[in-house]
Amino acid sequence: MPTYEYRCTSCGRVSERTTSVADRPSAVECDHCGAAAKRIISRSAVRLSSTSKVEKLDPKYDKMVDRAMQNTPLADPDRLLKKMRPLSDASD
């Protein structure tokens, strides 16, 4: 259900109402002073999933990361794995 915002004609404060589109109230009272409030246009919010955020990344970004990892040995996430040796090679 959408959230509608209403600005009080008296005190100017904003009140919110969560209602369905079909049951939208015709008259709304201010939560703070009780005077009449008029509906205002507010910002909309969109929540993106992690997958959609990754899809929006610039393809050049992957090449930039690869170059940075080649130029900076500490940036390599596998640097510690490369230092590891098998247990059979360990001395007692």
Residue pairs with C-beta under 8 A, 6 or more apart in sequence:
1 18
1 19
1 20
2 18
2 19
2 20
2 21
3 16
3 17
3 18
3 42
4 16
4 17
4 18
4 19
4 24
4 39
4 42
5 14
5 15
5 16
5 17
5 39
5 40
5 42
6 14
6 15
6 16
6 17
6 28
6 30
6 37
6 38
6 39
6 40
7 13
7 14
7 15
7 37
7 38
7 40
8 14
8 15
8 30
8 32
8 33
8 35
8 36
8 37
9 35
9 36
9 37
9 38
10 30
10 33
10 35
10 36
11 30
11 32
11 33
11 35
13 30
13 31
13 32
13 33
14 40
15 28
15 30
15 31
15 32
15 37
17 25
17 28
19 25
27 36
28 36
28 37
28 39
29 35
29 36
29 37
30 36
30 37
48 56
68 75
69 75
69 76
73 79
76 82
